[in-house]
Amino acid sequence: KLIPAATDDEGIVPSLLRETLARCGDCPAKVMYVNPTGNNPTGVSMSEARLREIYDIACEYNIIILEDDPYYFINFVEDLPTSFLKLDTEGRVLRFDSFSKTVSAGIRLGYVTGPQPLIDIMTLDIMSSAGYASTLAQVVVSELLNKWGHQGYLNHVYSLREEYRKKRDVM
């Protein structure tokens, strides 16, 4: 059962989320799906304070957070924003990042970061159902990342941010 969460200009509204979860009664929420940076279609990004409030509520209600954050590296703030994963002290956040926004739109490849028990469950599910991403795409991205290294990848996404910023400013 999907339960929408009310939002404002900073994303999910904690007080309204708490009210919604309290009304769930016999069917408590198990998972919360969140786009914290550049939420599509609104473009809203959550502040660190808002992330902390939402994380505390997830802890209180024993909810796993699925942090889908494809725009994390190409937002328009100076430093990379805080993520739910960075705040996670209880092993309840799975963070999803995408190379589709930073390497190639057609690559359809990303990665997940989180606590090993949750990663193990996901891995078993993927192995028994969905299969795997394109082997060619995996090899291309792997070789590219090996060539660039961590700082080279960050330099690449920072240059992308500047290109997107120019386009935004023109618009």
DSSP file (Angstrom, degrees, kcal/mol; ACC not computed):
  #  RESIDUE AA STRUCTURE BP1 BP2  ACC     N-H-->O    O-->H-N    N-H-->O    O-->H-N    TCO  KAPPA ALPHA  PHI   PSI    X-CA   Y-CA   Z-CA
    1    1 A K              0   0    0      0, 0.0     2,-0.4     0, 0.0     0, 0.0   0.000 360.0 360.0 360.0 123.8    0.0    0.0    0.0
    2    2 A L        -     0   0    0     27,-0.0    27,-0.0     2,-0.0     0, 0.0  -0.715 360.0-168.7 -88.9 134.9    1.5    3.3   -1.0
    3    3 A I        -     0   0    0     -2,-0.4     2,-0.1     2,-0.0    18,-0.0  -0.965  16.4-138.2-124.6 113.5    1.1    6.3    1.3
    4    4 A P        -     0   0    0      0, 0.0     2,-0.5     0, 0.0    16,-0.0  -0.377  12.1-139.0 -70.9 150.0    2.0    9.7   -0.1
    5    5 A A        -     0   0    0     -2,-0.1     2,-0.1    15,-0.0    12,-0.1  -0.926  19.7-118.1-109.8 132.6    3.9   12.1    2.1
    6    6 A A        -     0   0    0     -2,-0.5     7,-2.5     7,-0.2     2,-0.3  -0.407  36.1-165.3 -67.5 142.6    3.0   15.8    2.2
    7    7 A T  E     -A   12   0A   0      5,-0.3     5,-0.2    -2,-0.1     2,-0.2  -0.842  15.9-176.0-127.4 163.6    5.7   18.1    1.0
    8    8 A D  E >   -A   11   0A   0      3,-2.3     3,-1.6    -2,-0.3    36,-0.1  -0.584  60.9 -59.7-135.1-158.5    6.6   21.8    1.1
    9    9 A D  T 3  S+     0   0    0      1,-0.3    36,-0.3    -2,-0.2     3,-0.1   0.434 136.3  46.8 -75.2   4.4    9.5   23.9   -0.4
   10   10 A E  T 3  S-     0   0    0      1,-0.4     2,-0.3    34,-0.1    37,-0.3   0.225 116.4-107.9-121.8  10.2   12.0   21.8    1.6
   11   11 A G  E <  S+A    8   0A   0     -3,-1.6    -3,-2.3    35,-0.1    -1,-0.4  -0.756  81.9  22.4 103.2-149.3   10.6   18.3    0.8
   12   12 A I  E    S-A    7   0A   0     -2,-0.3    -5,-0.3    -5,-0.2    42,-0.1  -0.299  74.9-128.6 -59.4 135.0    8.7   16.0    3.1
   13   13 A V     >  -     0   0    0     -7,-2.5     4,-2.5     1,-0.2     3,-0.2  -0.787  14.1-152.3 -89.0 112.8    7.0   17.8    6.0
   14   14 A P  H  > S+     0   0    0      0, 0.0     4,-2.6     0, 0.0     5,-0.2   0.883  91.3  50.2 -55.6 -45.4    8.1   16.0    9.3
   15   15 A S  H  > S+     0   0    0      1,-0.2     4,-1.9     2,-0.2     5,-0.1   0.899 114.6  44.5 -62.8 -39.8    5.0   16.9   11.3
   16   16 A L  H  > S+     0   0    0     -3,-0.2     4,-2.5     2,-0.2    -1,-0.2   0.846 111.4  53.6 -73.0 -33.5    2.6   15.8    8.6
   17   17 A L  H  X S+     0   0    0     -4,-2.5     4,-2.7     2,-0.2     5,-0.2   0.931 108.6  49.9 -63.1 -44.9    4.7   12.6    8.0
   18   18 A R  H  X S+     0   0    0     -4,-2.6     4,-2.3    -5,-0.2    -2,-0.2   0.917 111.4  48.7 -60.2 -44.0    4.4   11.8   11.7
   19   19 A E  H  X S+     0   0    0     -4,-1.9     4,-1.5     2,-0.2    -1,-0.2   0.921 111.9  49.3 -61.3 -44.7    0.6   12.3   11.6
   20   20 A T  H  X S+     0   0    0     -4,-2.5     4,-0.5     1,-0.2    -2,-0.2   0.920 112.4  47.2 -61.4 -45.1    0.3   10.1    8.5
   21   21 A L  H >< S+     0   0    0     -4,-2.7     3,-0.9     1,-0.2     4,-0.5   0.870 108.0  55.6 -66.8 -36.4    2.4    7.3   10.1
   22   22 A A  H >< S+     0   0    0     -4,-2.3     3,-0.6     1,-0.2    -1,-0.2   0.835 105.6  53.1 -64.6 -31.3    0.4    7.5   13.3
   23   23 A R  H 3< S+     0   0    0     -4,-1.5    -1,-0.2     1,-0.2    -2,-0.2   0.608  87.0  83.0 -78.6 -11.8   -2.8    6.9   11.3
   24   24 A C  T X<  +     0   0    0     -3,-0.9     3,-2.0    -4,-0.5    -1,-0.2   0.807  64.7 163.3 -65.9 -28.6   -1.4    3.8    9.7
   25   25 A G  T <   +     0   0    0     -3,-0.6    -1,-0.2    -4,-0.5    -2,-0.1  -0.247  65.0  14.1  56.7-116.7   -2.4    1.7   12.7
   26   26 A D  T 3  S+     0   0    0      1,-0.2    -1,-0.3    -3,-0.2    -2,-0.1   0.586 129.0  54.0 -72.0 -11.1   -2.4   -2.0   12.0
   27   27 A C  S <  S-     0   0    0     -3,-2.0    -1,-0.2     3,-0.0     3,-0.1  -0.595  80.0-171.4-123.0  69.4   -0.5   -1.6    8.7
   28   28 A P        -     0   0    0      0, 0.0     2,-0.1     0, 0.0    -6,-0.1  -0.234  30.6 -99.9 -66.1 150.6    2.6    0.3    9.7
   29   29 A A        -     0   0    0     -8,-0.1     3,-0.1     1,-0.1   -27,-0.0  -0.390  34.0-177.5 -66.1 144.3    5.0    1.6    7.0
   30   30 A K        +     0   0    0      1,-0.3    34,-2.7    33,-0.1     2,-0.4   0.680  65.5  29.2-111.0 -32.6    8.1   -0.5    6.4
   31   31 A V  E     -b   64   0B   0     32,-0.2     2,-0.5    34,-0.0    -1,-0.3  -0.981  58.0-157.3-137.9 141.8    9.9    1.5    3.7
   32   32 A M  E     -b   65   0B   0     32,-2.9    34,-3.4    -2,-0.4     2,-0.6  -0.985  10.3-154.5-121.3 122.8   10.2    5.2    2.8
   33   33 A Y  E     +b   66   0B   0     -2,-0.5     2,-0.4    32,-0.2    34,-0.2  -0.856  23.4 176.1 -97.7 123.8   11.2    6.1   -0.7
   34   34 A V  E     -b   67   0B   0     32,-2.6    34,-2.3    -2,-0.6    -2,-0.0  -0.987  32.5-162.2-136.3 136.9   12.9    9.6   -0.8
   35   35 A N        +     0   0    0     -2,-0.4     4,-0.3    32,-0.2    34,-0.1  -0.879  21.6 175.4-108.3  92.9   14.5   11.8   -3.5
   36   36 A P        +     0   0    0      0, 0.0    10,-2.8     0, 0.0     2,-0.5   0.741  59.7  53.7 -77.3 -22.1   16.4   14.3   -1.2
   37   37 A T  S    S-     0   0    0     31,-0.3    34,-0.5     8,-0.2     8,-0.2  -0.950 126.3 -15.1-119.2 121.0   18.3   16.3   -3.8
   38   38 A G  S    S-     0   0    0     -2,-0.5     7,-0.2     5,-0.4     6,-0.2   0.901  82.2-148.5  60.6  43.2   16.6   17.9   -6.8
   39   39 A N     >  -     0   0    0      5,-3.0     4,-4.9    -4,-0.3     5,-0.5  -0.132  26.8 -94.6 -47.8 130.6   13.4   15.9   -6.3
   40   40 A N  T  4 S+     0   0    0      1,-0.3    -1,-0.1     2,-0.2    -5,-0.0  -0.813 101.8   7.8 -91.6 126.3   11.7   15.3   -9.6
   41   41 A P  T  4 S+     0   0    0      0, 0.0    -1,-0.3     0, 0.0    -2,-0.1  -0.975 132.8  46.0-102.5   1.7    9.5   17.1  -10.7
   42   42 A T  T  4 S-     0   0    0      2,-0.1    -2,-0.2     1,-0.1    -3,-0.1   0.783  85.2-137.7 -80.1 -26.4    9.7   19.9   -8.1
   43   43 A G     <  +     0   0    0     -4,-4.9    -5,-0.4     1,-0.3    -3,-0.2   0.508  48.9 153.8  80.9   4.2   13.5   20.4   -7.9
   44   44 A V        -     0   0    0     -5,-0.5    -5,-3.0    -6,-0.2     2,-0.4  -0.398  28.0-162.1 -70.2 140.0   13.2   20.6   -4.1
   45   45 A S        -     0   0    0    -36,-0.3     2,-0.3    -8,-0.2    -8,-0.2  -0.983  18.3-124.1-121.7 137.7   16.3   19.6   -2.0
   46   46 A M        -     0   0    0    -10,-2.8   -35,-0.1    -2,-0.4   -36,-0.1  -0.578  21.9-127.4 -80.4 138.7   16.0   18.8    1.7
   47   47 A S     >  -     0   0    0    -37,-0.3     4,-2.5    -2,-0.3     5,-0.2  -0.332  27.5-107.8 -73.0 164.5   18.2   20.7    4.1
   48   48 A E  H  > S+     0   0    0      1,-0.2     4,-2.5     2,-0.2     5,-0.2   0.895 121.9  54.3 -62.2 -38.3   20.4   18.8    6.6
   49   49 A A  H  > S+     0   0    0      2,-0.2     4,-2.0     1,-0.2    -1,-0.2   0.913 109.3  47.3 -61.4 -41.8   18.0   19.8    9.4
   50   50 A R  H  > S+     0   0    0      2,-0.2     4,-2.6     1,-0.2     5,-0.2   0.913 110.2  52.7 -66.1 -42.4   15.0   18.4    7.4
   51   51 A L  H  X S+     0   0    0     -4,-2.5     4,-2.9     1,-0.2    -2,-0.2   0.924 108.7  50.7 -57.7 -44.0   17.0   15.2    6.7
   52   52 A R  H  X S+     0   0    0     -4,-2.5     4,-2.4     2,-0.2    -1,-0.2   0.902 110.0  49.4 -62.2 -41.5   17.7   14.8   10.4
   53   53 A E  H  X S+     0   0    0     -4,-2.0     4,-1.9     2,-0.2    -1,-0.2   0.931 113.6  45.5 -63.0 -45.8   14.0   15.2   11.3
   54   54 A I  H  X S+     0   0    0     -4,-2.6     4,-2.4     1,-0.2    -2,-0.2   0.907 112.2  51.9 -65.2 -41.5   12.9   12.7    8.7
   55   55 A Y  H  X S+     0   0    0     -4,-2.9     4,-2.3    -5,-0.2    -1,-0.2   0.917 107.9  51.8 -61.3 -43.2   15.7   10.2    9.8
   56   56 A D  H  X S+     0   0    0     -4,-2.4     4,-2.5     1,-0.2    -1,-0.2   0.893 109.9  49.4 -60.8 -39.8   14.6   10.5   13.4
   57   57 A I  H  X S+     0   0    0     -4,-1.9     4,-2.4     2,-0.2    -1,-0.2   0.910 108.7  52.7 -65.5 -41.8   11.0    9.7   12.5
   58   58 A A  H  <>S+     0   0    0     -4,-2.4     5,-2.8     1,-0.2     4,-0.5   0.895 110.8  47.9 -60.5 -39.5   12.2    6.7   10.4
   59   59 A C  H ><5S+     0   0    0     -4,-2.3     3,-0.9     3,-0.2    -2,-0.2   0.932 110.7  51.0 -65.1 -45.5   14.0    5.5   13.5
   60   60 A E  H 3<5S+     0   0    0     -4,-2.5    -2,-0.2     1,-0.2    -1,-0.2   0.873 119.2  36.2 -59.8 -39.0   11.0    6.0   15.7
   61   61 A Y  T 3<5S-     0   0    0     -4,-2.4    -1,-0.2    -5,-0.1    -2,-0.2   0.320 109.9-119.2 -99.4   7.2    8.7    4.1   13.4
   62   62 A N  T < 5 +     0   0    0     -3,-0.9     2,-0.4    -4,-0.5    -3,-0.2   0.939  56.4 160.2  55.4  53.4   11.4    1.5   12.4
   63   63 A I      < -     0   0    0     -5,-2.8     2,-0.4    -6,-0.1   -32,-0.2  -0.873  39.2-132.9-108.9 137.2   11.3    2.4    8.7
   64   64 A I  E     -b   31   0B   0    -34,-2.7   -32,-2.9    -2,-0.4     2,-0.5  -0.738  22.6-139.1 -84.1 135.0   14.0    1.6    6.1
   65   65 A I  E     -bc  32  93B   0     27,-3.0    29,-2.7    -2,-0.4     2,-0.8  -0.861   8.7-159.3 -99.8 124.3   14.8    4.7    4.0
   66   66 A L  E     -bc  33  94B   0    -34,-3.4   -32,-2.6    -2,-0.5     2,-1.1  -0.887  13.6-162.5 -99.1 102.3   15.4    4.1    0.3
   67   67 A E  E     -bc  34  95B   0     27,-2.9    29,-3.4    -2,-0.8     2,-0.8  -0.744   8.4-175.3 -93.6  96.0   17.5    7.2   -0.6
   68   68 A D  E     + c   0  96B   0    -34,-2.3   -31,-0.3    -2,-1.1    29,-0.2  -0.835  12.9 164.6 -94.1 110.5   17.3    7.5   -4.4
   69   69 A D    >   +     0   0    0     27,-2.7     3,-1.4    -2,-0.8     4,-0.3  -0.482  12.9 153.2-133.2  62.2   19.5   10.5   -5.2
   70   70 A P  T 3  S+     0   0    0      0, 0.0     3,-0.3     0, 0.0    31,-0.1   0.724  79.6  49.6 -67.0 -19.7   20.5   10.7   -8.9
   71   71 A Y  T >  S+     0   0    0    -34,-0.5     3,-0.8     1,-0.2     4,-0.1   0.338  77.3 106.8-100.1   7.0   21.0   14.5   -8.8
   72   72 A Y  G X  S+     0   0    0     -3,-1.4     3,-0.7     1,-0.3    -1,-0.2   0.884  84.2  40.2 -51.6 -47.3   23.3   14.4   -5.7
   73   73 A F  G 3  S+     0   0    0     -4,-0.3    -1,-0.3    -3,-0.3    88,-0.2   0.625 116.5  49.3 -82.8 -13.1   26.5   15.2   -7.7
   74   74 A I  G <  S+     0   0    0     -3,-0.8    -1,-0.2    -4,-0.1    -2,-0.2  -0.039  79.0 120.8-120.8  33.3   25.0   17.7  -10.1
   75   75 A N    <   -     0   0    0     -3,-0.7    90,-0.1     2,-0.1    89,-0.1  -0.316  68.8-116.0 -83.9 177.0   23.1   20.1   -7.7
   76   76 A F  S    S+     0   0    0     -2,-0.1     2,-0.2    88,-0.1    -1,-0.1   0.151  75.5 107.5-107.2  19.7   23.9   23.8   -7.6
   77   77 A V  S    S-     0   0    0      2,-0.1    -2,-0.1     1,-0.1     0, 0.0  -0.628  75.5-118.0 -93.3 158.7   25.2   24.1   -4.0
   78   78 A E  S    S+     0   0    0     -2,-0.2     2,-0.2     2,-0.1    -1,-0.1   0.947  95.1  33.3 -62.4 -52.8   28.9   24.6   -3.2
   79   79 A D  S    S-     0   0    0      1,-0.1    -2,-0.1    -3,-0.0    -3,-0.0  -0.666 100.8 -89.4-101.6 158.3   29.5   21.5   -1.3
   80   80 A L        -     0   0    0     -2,-0.2    -7,-0.1     1,-0.1    -1,-0.1  -0.444  54.3-110.9 -62.3 138.4   27.9   18.1   -1.7
   81   81 A P        -     0   0    0      0, 0.0     2,-0.1     0, 0.0    -1,-0.1  -0.218  31.6 -95.7 -69.7 161.8   24.8   17.9    0.4
   82   82 A T        -     0   0    0      3,-0.0     2,-0.3     4,-0.0   -31,-0.0  -0.484  43.2-150.2 -69.7 147.1   24.4   15.7    3.4
   83   83 A S     >  -     0   0    0     -2,-0.1     4,-1.2     1,-0.1     3,-0.2  -0.811  25.7-115.7-117.5 161.6   22.7   12.4    2.7
   84   84 A F  H  > S+     0   0    0     -2,-0.3     4,-1.1     1,-0.2     3,-0.3   0.880 116.8  59.8 -58.5 -37.5   20.6   10.1    4.8
   85   85 A L  H >4 S+     0   0    0      1,-0.2     3,-0.5     2,-0.2    -1,-0.2   0.894 101.2  52.8 -61.2 -39.3   23.3    7.5    4.5
   86   86 A K  H 34 S+     0   0    0      1,-0.2    -1,-0.2    -3,-0.2    -2,-0.2   0.842 112.7  45.4 -63.8 -32.4   25.8    9.9    6.2
   87   87 A L  H 3< S+     0   0    0     -4,-1.2     2,-0.3    -3,-0.3    -1,-0.2   0.627  86.2 117.0 -83.0 -14.7   23.3   10.4    9.1
   88   88 A D    <<  +     0   0    0     -4,-1.1    -3,-0.0    -3,-0.5    -5,-0.0  -0.386  21.3 154.6 -68.8 117.1   22.5    6.6    9.4
   89   89 A T  S    S+     0   0    0     -2,-0.3    -1,-0.2     1,-0.0    -4,-0.0   0.411  72.7  52.3-113.3  -4.7   23.6    5.2   12.8
   90   90 A E  S    S-     0   0    0      0, 0.0    -2,-0.1     0, 0.0    -1,-0.0   0.350 107.4-110.3-116.8   4.4   21.1    2.3   12.8
   91   91 A G  S    S+     0   0    0     -6,-0.1    27,-0.1     1,-0.1    -6,-0.0   0.910  80.4 122.2  70.1  41.6   21.7    0.6    9.5
   92   92 A R        +     0   0    0     -7,-0.1   -27,-3.0   -28,-0.1     2,-0.5   0.277  44.6  89.7-119.8  10.0   18.3    1.6    8.0
   93   93 A V  E     -c   65   0B   0    -29,-0.2     2,-0.5    -8,-0.1   -27,-0.2  -0.936  45.1-173.5-117.5 128.1   19.4    3.5    4.8
   94   94 A L  E     -c   66   0B   0    -29,-2.7   -27,-2.9    -2,-0.5     2,-0.5  -0.983  18.3-156.9-109.5 123.1   20.0    2.1    1.4
   95   95 A R  E     -cD  67 113B   0     18,-3.3    18,-2.5    -2,-0.5     2,-0.5  -0.875   4.1-160.9-107.4 130.1   21.4    4.9   -0.9
   96   96 A F  E     -cD  68 112B   0    -29,-3.4   -27,-2.7    -2,-0.5     2,-0.3  -0.940  10.2-179.7-113.5 125.3   21.0    4.7   -4.7
   97   97 A D  E     - D   0 111B   0     14,-2.7    14,-2.3    -2,-0.5     2,-0.4  -0.870  13.4-144.3-120.4 157.0   23.2    6.7   -7.0
   98   98 A S  E     - D   0 110B   0     -2,-0.3     4,-0.3   -29,-0.3     3,-0.3  -0.952  22.2-163.2-128.2 138.9   23.1    6.8  -10.8
   99   99 A F  S  >>S+     0   0    0     10,-3.1     4,-2.9    -2,-0.4     5,-1.6   0.519  84.6  84.6 -87.3  -7.8   25.7    7.1  -13.5
  100  100 A S  T  45S+     0   0    0      9,-0.6    -1,-0.2     1,-0.2     7,-0.1   0.792  96.3  38.9 -64.1 -28.1   22.9    8.0  -15.9
  101  101 A K  T  45S+     0   0    0     -3,-0.3    -1,-0.2   -31,-0.1    -2,-0.1   0.681 126.9  32.9 -93.9 -19.5   23.1   11.6  -14.8
  102  102 A T  T  45S+     0   0    0     -4,-0.3    -2,-0.2     2,-0.2    -3,-0.1   0.655 130.3  20.6-114.1 -19.7   26.8   11.9  -14.6
  103  103 A V  T  <5S-     0   0    0     -4,-2.9     2,-0.3     1,-0.2    -3,-0.2   0.759 127.5 -18.8-114.7 -55.0   28.4    9.6  -17.2
  104  104 A S    > < -     0   0    0     -5,-1.6     3,-1.6     1,-0.1     4,-0.4  -0.910  45.9-137.1-162.1 130.0   25.8    8.9  -19.9
  105  105 A A  T 3  S+     0   0    0     -2,-0.3     3,-0.4     1,-0.3    -5,-0.1   0.824 107.1  47.1 -58.7 -32.7   22.0    9.2  -20.0
  106  106 A G  T 3  S+     0   0    0      1,-0.2    -1,-0.3     2,-0.1    -6,-0.1   0.470  86.1  89.5 -88.7  -0.7   21.7    5.9  -21.8
  107  107 A I    <   -     0   0    0     -3,-1.6    27,-0.2    -8,-0.1    -1,-0.2   0.806  66.9-163.0 -71.9 -28.8   24.0    3.9  -19.6
  108  108 A R        +     0   0    0     -3,-0.4     2,-0.4    -4,-0.4    26,-0.2   0.899  42.9 128.7  48.5  51.6   21.2    2.9  -17.2
  109  109 A L        +     0   0    0     24,-0.1   -10,-3.1    28,-0.1    -9,-0.6  -0.997  23.0 146.1-139.5 138.6   23.7    1.9  -14.5
  110  110 A G  E     -D   98   0B   0     -2,-0.4     2,-0.3   -12,-0.3   -12,-0.3  -0.793  30.0-124.6-150.8-166.6   24.0    2.9  -10.9
  111  111 A Y  E     -D   97   0B   0    -14,-2.3   -14,-2.7    -2,-0.2     2,-0.4  -0.985   9.0-137.2-151.0 159.1   25.0    1.6   -7.5
  112  112 A V  E     -D   96   0B   0     -2,-0.3     2,-0.4   -16,-0.2   -16,-0.2  -0.940  13.3-168.2-121.4 141.9   23.7    1.1   -4.0
  113  113 A T  E     +D   95   0B   0    -18,-2.5   -18,-3.3    -2,-0.4    -2,-0.0  -0.983  33.1 100.6-127.7 139.7   25.4    1.8   -0.7
  114  114 A G        -     0   0    0     -2,-0.4   -20,-0.2   -20,-0.2     2,-0.1  -0.986  69.0 -28.2 172.0-172.0   24.2    0.7    2.7
  115  115 A P    >>  -     0   0    0      0, 0.0     4,-2.2     0, 0.0     3,-0.7  -0.388  57.9-120.0 -67.4 140.9   24.5   -1.8    5.5
  116  116 A Q  H 3> S+     0   0    0      1,-0.2     4,-2.9     2,-0.2     5,-0.2   0.835 109.0  56.9 -53.7 -41.7   25.7   -5.2    4.5
  117  117 A P  H 3> S+     0   0    0      0, 0.0     4,-1.6     0, 0.0    -1,-0.2   0.907 111.6  43.3 -60.0 -38.8   22.6   -7.1    5.7
  118  118 A L  H <> S+     0   0    0     -3,-0.7     4,-2.2     2,-0.2    -2,-0.2   0.887 113.6  51.2 -71.6 -38.1   20.3   -5.0    3.5
  119  119 A I  H  X S+     0   0    0     -4,-2.2     4,-2.8     1,-0.2    -1,-0.2   0.910 108.0  53.4 -63.0 -41.9   22.8   -5.2    0.6
  120  120 A D  H  X S+     0   0    0     -4,-2.9     4,-2.2    -5,-0.2    -1,-0.2   0.906 108.8  48.8 -60.6 -42.4   22.8   -9.0    0.9
  121  121 A I  H  X S+     0   0    0     -4,-1.6     4,-2.1    -5,-0.2    -1,-0.2   0.926 112.7  47.8 -63.7 -44.7   19.0   -9.2    0.8
  122  122 A M  H  X S+     0   0    0     -4,-2.2     4,-2.9     1,-0.2     5,-0.2   0.919 109.7  53.1 -61.0 -43.6   19.0   -7.0   -2.3
  123  123 A T  H  X S+     0   0    0     -4,-2.8     4,-2.6     1,-0.2    -2,-0.2   0.921 109.4  47.9 -60.0 -45.5   21.7   -9.0   -4.0
  124  124 A L  H  X S+     0   0    0     -4,-2.2     4,-1.6     1,-0.2    -1,-0.2   0.907 112.4  49.7 -62.1 -41.3   19.7  -12.3   -3.5
  125  125 A D  H  X S+     0   0    0     -4,-2.1     4,-0.9     2,-0.2     5,-0.5   0.931 112.4  46.7 -63.6 -45.4   16.6  -10.7   -4.8
  126  126 A I  H ><>S+     0   0    0     -4,-2.9     5,-2.2     1,-0.2     3,-0.6   0.904 110.7  52.9 -63.4 -41.4   18.4   -9.3   -7.9
  127  127 A M  H 3<5S+     0   0    0     -4,-2.6    -1,-0.2     1,-0.2    -2,-0.2   0.832 115.1  41.0 -64.2 -31.4   20.0  -12.7   -8.5
  128  128 A S  H 3<5S+     0   0    0     -4,-1.6    -1,-0.2    -5,-0.2    -2,-0.2   0.513 132.4   9.3 -96.4  -3.9   16.7  -14.5   -8.4
  129  129 A S  T <<5S+     0   0    0     -4,-0.9    -3,-0.2    -3,-0.6    -2,-0.1   0.552 121.9  33.0-136.0 -71.6   14.6  -12.0  -10.4
  130  130 A A  T   5S-     0   0    0     -5,-0.5     2,-0.3     1,-0.2    -3,-0.1   0.717  79.9-148.7 -77.7 -22.8   15.8   -9.0  -12.3
  131  131 A G      < -     0   0    0     -5,-2.2     2,-0.3     2,-0.0    -1,-0.2  -0.631  34.8 -52.6  85.3-149.8   19.1  -10.2  -13.5
  132  132 A Y        -     0   0    0     -2,-0.3     3,-0.1     1,-0.1     2,-0.0  -0.821  49.3 -95.8-129.4 163.6   22.0   -7.8  -14.0
  133  133 A A        -     0   0    0     -2,-0.3   -24,-0.1     1,-0.2    -1,-0.1  -0.276  68.5 -63.2 -69.4 164.8   22.8   -4.5  -15.7
  134  134 A S     >  -     0   0    0    -26,-0.2     4,-2.2   -27,-0.2    -1,-0.2  -0.251  40.5-143.4 -52.6 128.0   24.4   -4.6  -19.1
  135  135 A T  H  > S+     0   0    0      1,-0.2     4,-2.4     2,-0.2     5,-0.2   0.902 101.7  53.0 -61.4 -41.6   27.9   -6.2  -19.0
  136  136 A L  H  > S+     0   0    0      1,-0.2     4,-2.6     2,-0.2    -1,-0.2   0.929 109.0  48.6 -60.6 -45.7   29.2   -3.8  -21.6
  137  137 A A  H  > S+     0   0    0      1,-0.2     4,-2.4     2,-0.2     5,-0.3   0.901 111.3  50.9 -61.0 -41.0   27.9   -0.8  -19.6
  138  138 A Q  H  X S+     0   0    0     -4,-2.2     4,-2.4     1,-0.2    -1,-0.2   0.912 111.9  46.4 -63.7 -42.2   29.5   -2.2  -16.4
  139  139 A V  H  X S+     0   0    0     -4,-2.4     4,-2.7     2,-0.2     5,-0.2   0.921 112.5  50.1 -66.5 -44.0   32.9   -2.7  -18.1
  140  140 A V  H  X S+     0   0    0     -4,-2.6     4,-2.3     2,-0.2    -2,-0.2   0.942 115.1  42.4 -60.7 -48.8   32.8    0.8  -19.7
  141  141 A V  H  X S+     0   0    0     -4,-2.4     4,-2.9     2,-0.2     5,-0.2   0.906 113.5  52.8 -66.8 -40.8   32.0    2.6  -16.4
  142  142 A S  H  X S+     0   0    0     -4,-2.4     4,-2.4    -5,-0.3    -2,-0.2   0.937 112.0  44.9 -59.4 -47.3   34.5    0.4  -14.5
  143  143 A E  H  X S+     0   0    0     -4,-2.7     4,-2.2     2,-0.2    -1,-0.2   0.906 113.5  50.8 -63.9 -41.4   37.3    1.3  -16.9
  144  144 A L  H  X S+     0   0    0     -4,-2.3     4,-2.8    -5,-0.2     5,-0.2   0.930 112.2  46.1 -61.5 -46.3   36.3    5.0  -16.9
  145  145 A L  H  X S+     0   0    0     -4,-2.9     4,-3.1     1,-0.2    -2,-0.2   0.876 111.1  52.6 -66.6 -37.4   36.3    5.1  -13.1
  146  146 A N  H  < S+     0   0    0     -4,-2.4    -1,-0.2    -5,-0.2    -2,-0.2   0.893 113.1  45.3 -62.3 -39.1   39.6    3.2  -12.9
  147  147 A K  H  < S+     0   0    0     -4,-2.2    -2,-0.2    -5,-0.2    -1,-0.2   0.934 120.9  37.7 -69.4 -46.5   41.1    5.8  -15.3
  148  148 A W  H  X S-     0   0    0     -4,-2.8     4,-0.8    -5,-0.2    -2,-0.2   0.885  93.2-157.2 -72.7 -40.2   39.7    8.8  -13.5
  149  149 A G  H  X  -     0   0    0     -4,-3.1     4,-2.1    -5,-0.2     5,-0.2  -0.140  44.7 -61.8  74.1 174.9   40.0    7.7   -9.9
  150  150 A H  H  > S+     0   0    0      1,-0.2     4,-2.3     2,-0.2     5,-0.2   0.935 138.6  44.3 -61.5 -49.5   37.8    9.2   -7.2
  151  151 A Q  H  > S+     0   0    0      1,-0.2     4,-2.7     2,-0.2    -1,-0.2   0.867 111.0  55.0 -67.2 -34.8   39.1   12.7   -7.5
  152  152 A G  H  X S+     0   0    0     -4,-0.8     4,-2.1     2,-0.2    -1,-0.2   0.893 107.9  49.2 -63.9 -39.1   38.9   12.5  -11.3
  153  153 A Y  H  X S+     0   0    0     -4,-2.1     4,-2.5     2,-0.2     5,-0.2   0.931 111.6  48.9 -64.1 -45.3   35.2   11.5  -11.1
  154  154 A L  H  X S+     0   0    0     -4,-2.3     4,-2.5     1,-0.2    -2,-0.2   0.910 109.7  52.0 -61.2 -41.6   34.5   14.4   -8.7
  155  155 A N  H  X S+     0   0    0     -4,-2.7     4,-2.0     1,-0.2    -1,-0.2   0.907 109.8  50.8 -59.5 -40.9   36.2   16.8  -11.1
  156  156 A H  H  X S+     0   0    0     -4,-2.1     4,-2.1     2,-0.2    -2,-0.2   0.943 111.7  45.2 -62.3 -49.0   34.1   15.5  -13.9
  157  157 A V  H  X S+     0   0    0     -4,-2.5     4,-2.3     1,-0.2    -1,-0.2   0.851 110.7  54.5 -68.3 -31.9   30.8   16.0  -12.0
  158  158 A Y  H  X S+     0   0    0     -4,-2.5     4,-1.6    -5,-0.2    -1,-0.2   0.889 108.5  48.6 -67.0 -36.8   31.8   19.4  -10.8
  159  159 A S  H  X S+     0   0    0     -4,-2.0     4,-1.9     2,-0.2    -2,-0.2   0.880 109.8  52.8 -69.2 -35.7   32.5   20.5  -14.4
  160  160 A L  H  X S+     0   0    0     -4,-2.1     4,-2.8     1,-0.2     5,-0.2   0.919 105.3  55.1 -60.6 -43.7   29.0   19.0  -15.3
  161  161 A R  H  X S+     0   0    0     -4,-2.3     4,-2.5     1,-0.2    -1,-0.2   0.898 106.8  50.3 -56.3 -41.6   27.5   21.1  -12.5
  162  162 A E  H  X S+     0   0    0     -4,-1.6     4,-2.2     2,-0.2    -1,-0.2   0.891 110.1  49.5 -66.9 -38.8   29.0   24.2  -14.1
  163  163 A E  H  X S+     0   0    0     -4,-1.9     4,-2.0     2,-0.2    -2,-0.2   0.933 113.5  45.9 -64.5 -45.0   27.6   23.4  -17.5
  164  164 A Y  H  X S+     0   0    0     -4,-2.8     4,-2.7     1,-0.2    -2,-0.2   0.877 110.1  55.0 -64.3 -36.8   24.2   22.8  -16.1
  165  165 A R  H  X S+     0   0    0     -4,-2.5     4,-2.8    -5,-0.2    -2,-0.2   0.923 107.1  50.2 -62.1 -43.8   24.5   26.0  -14.0
  166  166 A K  H  X S+     0   0    0     -4,-2.2     4,-2.1     1,-0.2    -2,-0.2   0.927 112.3  47.1 -59.8 -45.2   25.2   28.0  -17.3
  167  167 A K  H  X S+     0   0    0     -4,-2.0     4,-2.1     1,-0.2    -2,-0.2   0.907 112.1  50.3 -64.2 -41.3   22.2   26.4  -19.0
  168  168 A R  H  < S+     0   0    0     -4,-2.7    -2,-0.2     1,-0.2    -1,-0.2   0.927 109.9  50.1 -60.9 -45.1   20.0   27.1  -16.0
  169  169 A D  H  < S+     0   0    0     -4,-2.8    -1,-0.2     1,-0.2    -2,-0.2   0.865 109.2  51.3 -65.0 -36.1   21.1   30.8  -15.8
  170  170 A V  H  <        0   0    0     -4,-2.1    -1,-0.2     1,-0.3    -2,-0.2   0.912 360.0 360.0 -65.0 -41.9   20.4   31.2  -19.5
  171  171 A M     <        0   0    0     -4,-2.1    -1,-0.3    -5,-0.2    -2,-0.2   0.505 360.0 360.0 -64.9 360.0   16.9   29.8  -19.0
